[in-house]
Amino acid sequence: MDDWMRFFSAELFLILISSLISRSVNGSVQTVNATATAIVSAESTVHPLVFNCSELNEQIQTLVSRVKATVCSLFNCTS
């Protein structure tokens, strides 16, 4: 096979693969967006005491900060 044929085959392969990867990424983004929309929808319809995303987010951030501070104190790093 000539060099130009190899190059053409490689280029064609990359074009096909990039198209498949692009579709896969777009599908994943759409899935994430749909999930986020469903969560926001659920948050607005379910009683706030039962399902409060902002409160849960604050608690998670507090927990992450505490874990980070603990790890940093153990290894003498700055948080």
N, C-alpha and C positions, 0 to 999 in steps of 0.2 A: 504494500500500500504506500502510495506517495505521501510525502510530508504534508502537502496541502489537504489531502484526503483525511489524514489523521487530525489535522487542525480543524477541518470542517466538522468531522465527527464529534470531536471534543466540544466545539462550540454549540453544535446542535444538542448534545447531551446536556450541557450547562443551561441552555435555554429551556429545555423540557423540565429539568430538575428545578430551576428557579421558579418556573410557573407553578409546579406542584407545591413547592415550599411556600410560595406566596399565597396560594389558595388555602393551604393548611393554616398559615398564620392568620389570614383573614377570618377563617372559620373559628379559630380559637378566640380571636378578639370579639367576634360576634357572640360567642358563647359566654364570655366574661361579661360583656355588656348586657346580655339578656339576664344573666344571673344577678348582676347588680341592680337592674331594673326590677326584677322580681323581689329582691330584698327590700328595696326602697318602697315598693308597692305594699309588701307585707308589713313594713314598719308603719305605714300610714293607716293600715286597716286594723291591725291588731292593737289591743289596748297597750298604751305606753308603758305601763308597769310590767307587762308581760314581755314586751319586746322593744327595748330602747337601744338602738344602735349607737347613739352618741354616748350614752352612759357606759355601754360595753366597751366602746373605743377608748374612753377615758381610763377605765379600769385596766385595759390591756396596756395602754401607754404607761400608766403608773407601775404596773408589774414589770414591764421592760426596763424602765428607769431604775427600779430597785435591783433587778438582776444585774444590770450593767454596773451599777455602783458597787455591788457586792463583788463582782468579778474584778473590777478595777482596784478595789481595796485589797483583794487577795494578791494581785500581781503588781501593785504599786504603779498603776497607770492613771491617766486623767480621764474622767468620764465626759 
